[in-house]
Each structure stands twice: as C-alpha cells, then as structure tokens.
Amino acid sequence: MAPAVNRQNHWTVLLLIYFIFSASSCVMLGNREYAQKAAPARGVVRIAVFLQRWPHFLSRDDQNAAGDGFIRDQTLFLGPFKPADRINPRAMDVLDITDADIAQSIMEVMIDKGYDPYLVSVLPSPQEKLTTNSLMARYRLVDDEVDGFLFCYYTPTLFVANSTFLPEGANRRSVGLYELAGALDPSAADFIWSGQRQSQAPPRAITHAFIYFSMTLFNARNWQPLWMTADANVWGRIRPAIAECPPGPTDRDYWTDPAMVHRIMLRNLRCRLWHLIGDALP
C-alpha cells in the first residue's frame, strides 16, 4: 500500500507545481504588458494643470461642444467663444459649480493617486488664440522641471423637465441653483429631482445634473498624450475601471435643494475622476 500512496502524493505534487508555474506565467505576462503600456507615463509626476469652463451654450469655430472631441496637441485651448449652433432648450449652465470647486476636485484626486499637481491658471478666454502645444512650449520656459501637462474642460449642466420653467435667458447665461429654485416654484426653496423619463416627469422638476468633463494628460518631454477623455469617451487608459458613481439610475422622484444638488454634482465628478486618473508611476 505504501508505494501507491507515494505515487498519489507524487502526482499531487506535480499538479501543484504545474498550477503554480501556470499562474506565475500569467501574472508575468500581464505585468509585462502593463509595463509596456505604462512606460510612457513613468516619471510623469509633477503636473501643471490648465482648467477652463466651457458652458454648453458656447462653441468654437471648429467644435460645437467641449466633449465633441479629445483635447490634442493642436487643439485650440485658449481663444474666443461664440454662441453654439445647437442648444438643448431644457439645459442650463450651473453657476454654483465654480473653477475653485473643479480645481479642488482634480487636485485632491491627483494627490491621492501619487501626483504632485499645481494649477497654472484658471484660464479666461481672451482674443488671443493658443493651442495646447503653444501653451506647453511657453510654460516650459517658465518651469523646465514640469513632467506633464493636464488640460481640462468642464461643463456643469442641469436639465429641467420643461424648459418653460427655466429662468429667463437661461439658455444663454449661467444660472444659480437658488434662482432656478425660485423659477420652478416661487413659494418653496426646494424642488423635485425626477428619476423618470423627461416626458413623464413633473413639469416643475429637474431630470439630470452632471458635470461634463474632458481632459488630456501630456508628457512634458515629448508632448505625447498619455490618456484622454472627452465626456464618456476614453482613450489610452491603463487597466481602466468601469465607474459606477452615484447617483444611480432610478424611476423615483425625490425632493432636493440647491445645496444638495451642488454636493451631488461634485461627488459624482470626484468619483469619476478617481476611476479615470491612473496612479502616478515615479
């Protein structure tokens, strides 16, 4: 009986060795592929961040909305806007979401991911036209120790169920959430956030509030884009994660107020940024 037991143990050991080496080879191949994709981003830690608000009711000569295309090295990042040709009549630009809010969200996430970010400027839109590569070249003269450039557009947008109840001129200017609350119901400071389809939602309700966000990280040494996002489109991510950020889909209606909408919009953005921005690779 002893030899049979030994043979059984022998095969058990061989099977264990086989599975260990099979698993390790898979891990090594996975890490090798990851290392190859990650190589261009290695050492890109000190990041200069350029940020610009792009309201939904404005456009540029070559682009109707911020999310229509990725920010590339020849993208006109700084220049004059003009009225957009296509505007959703139920949409409004949320005045309460500020440059400071967005900058803080970006900085907090990037620091947590291991970067050393700093805001270059909250850019206005002067008449001078500057592309991203022009801005990178100019800034390299000021700070030659920068590793990367992050260019960001953001569009904080809220949608109502019925455009009749938007404040006057809301489709051509930024509107505060308290002004919106007064337009939806002059007798109350809160309003309904409806999870139903727009056609079934209460007419004095909002149906969606979202910060559309586009960004591209460039390597400062060669201006190579490391990853790009344009609203829901993502390019160049390493090991991308699927973001499931609140608030989740629902068919229920909830009472809300301006402060809560402001918090929800920013929390949703921070959650998405956490999934979109990869870890720094020193």
LINDAZI-V787020 format. One record per pair of residues at least 24 apart in sequence whose ideal C-beta (glycine too) atoms are under 7 Angstrom apart, sorted by the first residue. I is the first residue (numbers start at 0). J is the second residue. D is the distance in whole Angstrom. If there is no record, write none. Layout:
BEGIN
I_J_D / I_J_D
END
This chain:
BEGIN
33_237_7 / 33_238_7 / 36_237_5 / 37_237_6 / 37_280_6 / 39_218_6 / 39_223_6 / 39_225_6 / 40_225_5 / 40_280_5 / 41_280_5 / 42_146_6 / 42_281_7 / 43_146_4 / 43_147_4 / 43_218_6 / 43_225_7 / 44_114_6 / 44_115_5 / 44_146_5 / 44_279_5 / 44_281_6 / 45_115_5 / 45_144_6 / 45_145_6 / 45_146_5 / 46_109_7 / 46_114_5 / 46_115_7 / 46_116_4 / 46_146_7 / 46_147_5 / 46_149_5 / 47_117_6 / 47_119_5 / 47_138_6 / 47_142_7 / 47_145_5 / 47_148_5 / 48_105_6 / 48_116_5 / 48_117_7 / 48_118_5 / 48_119_6 / 48_149_5 / 48_151_7 / 49_76_7 / 49_119_5 / 49_120_7 / 49_122_6 / 49_134_6 / 49_148_7 / 49_149_7 / 49_150_5 / 49_151_7 / 50_98_6 / 50_101_6 / 50_102_6 / 50_118_7 / 50_121_6 / 50_122_7 / 50_151_5 / 51_76_7 / 51_122_5 / 51_152_6 / 52_98_6 / 52_153_6 / 53_152_5 / 53_154_5 / 54_92_4 / 54_154_7 / 54_173_6 / 55_86_7 / 55_90_5 / 55_92_6 / 55_154_5 / 55_156_5 / 56_82_7 / 56_83_5 / 56_86_5 / 56_92_7 / 56_170_6 / 56_171_5 / 57_81_7 / 57_82_7 / 57_83_6 / 58_83_4 / 58_84_7 / 65_152_4 / 65_154_5 / 65_211_6 / 65_213_5 / 66_211_5 / 66_213_5 / 66_229_5 / 66_230_3 / 68_229_6 / 69_215_6 / 69_227_4 / 69_229_5 / 69_234_6 / 70_131_6 / 70_150_5 / 70_213_6 / 70_214_7 / 70_215_4 / 70_227_7 / 71_224_7 / 72_131_6 / 72_132_5 / 72_217_7 / 72_222_5 / 73_130_5 / 73_132_6 / 74_130_6 / 74_131_5 / 75_128_6 / 75_130_6 / 76_129_6 / 76_130_6 / 76_131_5 / 76_134_6 / 76_150_6 / 77_122_6 / 77_124_7 / 77_125_7 / 77_127_7 / 77_128_7 / 77_129_4 / 77_134_7 / 78_124_7 / 78_128_4 / 78_129_7 / 79_124_6 / 79_126_6 / 80_124_6 / 86_170_5 / 88_162_4 / 88_170_6 / 89_158_5 / 89_159_5 / 89_162_5 / 90_156_5 / 90_158_5 / 91_157_5 / 91_165_6 / 91_169_4 / 91_174_5 / 91_179_7 / 92_155_6 / 92_156_6 / 92_173_4 / 92_174_7 / 93_155_4 / 93_156_7 / 93_157_5 / 93_176_7 / 94_173_4 / 94_174_6 / 94_175_5 / 95_175_6 / 95_176_5 / 95_257_7 / 95_261_5 / 96_155_4 / 96_210_6 / 96_261_7 / 96_264_6 / 100_265_6 / 101_153_5 / 104_265_6 / 104_268_6 / 104_269_5 / 104_272_6 / 105_151_7 / 105_272_7 / 108_269_6 / 108_272_4 / 108_273_5 / 108_276_6 / 109_276_6 / 112_276_5 / 112_278_5 / 112_279_6 / 113_278_6 / 113_279_3 / 114_279_5 / 132_222_6 / 135_217_7 / 135_219_7 / 135_222_6 / 139_219_7 / 145_219_5 / 146_219_5 / 147_216_6 / 147_217_6 / 147_218_6 / 147_219_5 / 148_217_5 / 148_219_6 / 149_214_6 / 149_216_5 / 150_214_7 / 150_215_5 / 151_212_7 / 151_213_7 / 151_214_4 / 152_213_5 / 153_210_6 / 153_211_7 / 153_212_5 / 154_210_7 / 154_211_4 / 155_210_5 / 155_264_6 / 156_209_6 / 156_211_6 / 157_205_6 / 157_208_4 / 158_205_7 / 158_206_5 / 158_207_4 / 159_205_5 / 159_206_7 / 160_193_6 / 160_197_6 / 160_200_4 / 160_201_6 / 160_202_6 / 160_204_5 / 160_206_5 / 161_202_4 / 164_202_7 / 164_203_5 / 176_257_3 / 176_260_6 / 176_261_6 / 177_257_5 / 180_257_6 / 188_256_6 / 189_254_5 / 189_255_6 / 189_256_4 / 190_255_7 / 191_252_5 / 191_254_6 / 192_253_5 / 192_255_5 / 193_252_5 / 194_249_4 / 194_250_5 / 194_251_5 / 194_252_6 / 195_250_6 / 195_252_7 / 201_252_7 / 204_252_7 / 208_260_5 / 208_263_7 / 208_264_5 / 209_264_7 / 210_264_6 / 210_268_5 / 212_268_6 / 226_277_7 / 228_275_6 / 233_275_7 / 236_277_7 / 237_277_5 / 240_274_5 / 242_270_6 / 242_271_5 / 242_274_4 / 244_270_4 / 244_271_5
END
